[in-house]
Amino acid sequence: MSHSPLPPSVAFEEAENKGSNPSITPTIGDIIATRLSRRDLVKGFAAVTVAAEIVWPDALAAAPSSEPATPGTSFNFTELAVQPASETHHVAEGYDADILIRWGDAVLADAPPFAPGKPDAAAQMKQFGYNNDFIGYIPLEGRSDHGLLVVNHEYTNGELMLPGLAPRSDKDNTFAGITREIVDAEMMAHGGSVIEIKRENGKWSAVPNSKFARRITADTEIRISGPAAGHVRMKTSADPTGTRVRGMINNCAGGITPWGTWLTCEENFNGYFWSKSAVEPITDEARALRRYGAPAEWYAWGRFHDRFDVLKEPNEPNRFGWVVEIDPMDPTSTPKKRTALGRFKHEGAGNIINSDGRFVVYQGDDERFDYVYRFVTDGKVDQENRAANKDLLDTGLLSVARFHADGTGEWLPLVHGQPNKDGQVWLSEANGFKDQGDVLIRARLAADILGATRMDRPEDTDVNPKTGKVYVMLTNNAKRKAAETDAANPRAENLFGHIIEITPADGDHTAPTFTWEILIKCGSPAVAEVGAAFNPATSENGWFGMPDNCTVDADGRLWVATDGNSPKKTGRADGIWAVETEGPGRGTARCFFQVPIGAEMCGPCFTPDLETFFVAVQHPGETEDDGALSTFETPNTRWPDFKDGMPPRPSVVAITRKGGGKIAS
């Protein structure tokens, strides 16, 4: 297998872009016309017709720029003028953006000082990990100025962590320069961190020697729970019971439960597995692995750890790609992989307590032509007794979405042996599913058979606590052909993505049906062929591409983080945009924050009082292929921090309003 000469973040992006879904599910309608917010096109945009929508981008000149929001809108801040490239982050006027914690900073009390350029697994397992993604805030005693911050560490960029290192090459498959020492340090830089933080005199800091402090890594013991626990496909030589696994990897977005646990989602797990066999047997298991893109060989872990070599441990990949639940309040607790939520490339876990008390989680499978899922617990949330919810996520119904052209949709249950509404049983042994464990371990294949709608890379999800509407980020799909477009994915070669809004039937998140709208189609409205669609009130600074993470704050306002904007692609860096979802301003976006050049924006998260906005900055210093900073074959030596021997460091940033007060209010 050849290896891409690309940084890991680009390799992950390319794999997600490539897609591994061979199903040829019929498109959900012959129409290609876009259904952009049909209700508000009539009510808020003066009954814009489909014909007018087609020419709308040409007419959408940049609105006068950066004034505070007018009365009646949700966001009140002076819009940030977008930056094409900068060596630092930028935030809207009137706000401070302070680095709270960085890769290599101490998490555990006995962590040694950060020593750049010296891979040390023993040190790294006590320090803040690499490439922070999802952030969650859990109040202590209900306080917004004192709580626990839980942070995912998605993956590592060896070429940025260790100057001079080029871990992959097209010319050979030897991972030149990668040693056991480096691999073990990489494994300790994955996973997650729990840190106690406190705000004093307006500024946040980590509480040293906290009893809550914890690192979870790619080697931490984790329990496998739910219907797939103990399944034959989960058993390995190291774990013949199929109930224990070491570590979590590529944890992307996530969620916080109402009972205060952390849901962290394993995404591109396929990249950590390899097989050096020249000829692989075409087995049932091999076909299933290919549907998940495994083994992809993005890391050299399989050279030093047999469990990452699928020829030696063919079931080990089945033990990754799950939602992991962790109790941050108890650093001695064992994390649990909740298999009832299905196995795929999880991005997020937006959630809500339904009106009947059951807990509902919305999930995206982050690869082109993959799906949107929903999980509903059998049991109800006990809001008075936290301990009663400890295994709530082990039983429930996993479904996958089918979007219809008329703006309705349905949830297709992934249940072994259950007939569909036409009386047909698709998830059966005849179709390769012996039991419910099979269905969950091979959730992608089950969704293929049911005919779910193939989406443009479903990423993060969140639920508006005020309206009950669900927002799904669809980041892009350059591989979609014109003949493959449908109402929910209306653009061929969709380079910039879109955002879908789902409304559950009668406000019931457990209902089998829903309605849906496209909130915005991303990209530059000034370029007609892009087909972007924002509210005309959006300024030149307000449009963006590639929506990735999102959060809906306690006031019901949508904030979107992007991944993939750059001087070359969009003329702007990634960042945070505030997006109106209601009223005449619906579909208007405004820029609030931007990352340094080469970085990705992740992890938007608020404190309950909305006075602090935490964001995550991934892989600062990474380059585009035009060599703006460096190339993969010519490792980065020009990043300014290197002058002091310090590499660029992924960081968590705390944004607060100068003088105090709620963000954007």
Secondary structure, DSSP 8 states (H G I E B T S, - for coil): ----SS-HHHHHHHHHHH---------S-S--S--B-HHHHHHTTTS--HHHHHHHHHH---B-------TTSS--S------S--SS-EE-TTEEEEEEEETT-B-STT-----TT---HHHHTTB--SSEEEEEEEESTT-SSEEEEEEEE----HHHHSTT-----SS-SS-TT--HHHHHHHHHHSEEEEEEEEEETTEEEE-TT-TT-EEE-TTSEEEEESTTTT-GGG--SS-TTS-EEE----EEEEEE-TTS-EEEEE--GGGG-B---SS----HHHHHHHHTT-----SSHHHH-GGGBTTT-TTGGGG-S-EEEE-TT-TTS--EEEGGG--S-B---EEEE-TTSEEEEEEEB-SEEE-EEEEEEEEE--SS-GGGGTTGGGSEEEEEEEE-TTSEEEEEE--TT---TTS---SSGGGT--SHHHHHHTHHHHHHHHT---EE-EEEEEE-TTT--EEEEE--BTT--GGG-BTTB--TTBSS-EEEEEEEGGG-TTSSEEEEEEEEE-S-TTSGGG--B--TT-BTTT--S-EEEEEE-TTS-EEEEESS--TTTTSS--EEEEE--SGGGTT-EEEEEE--TT-EEEEEEE-TTSSEEEEEEESTT---TT-SS--SSS-----GGGGGT-----EEEEEEETTS--TT-
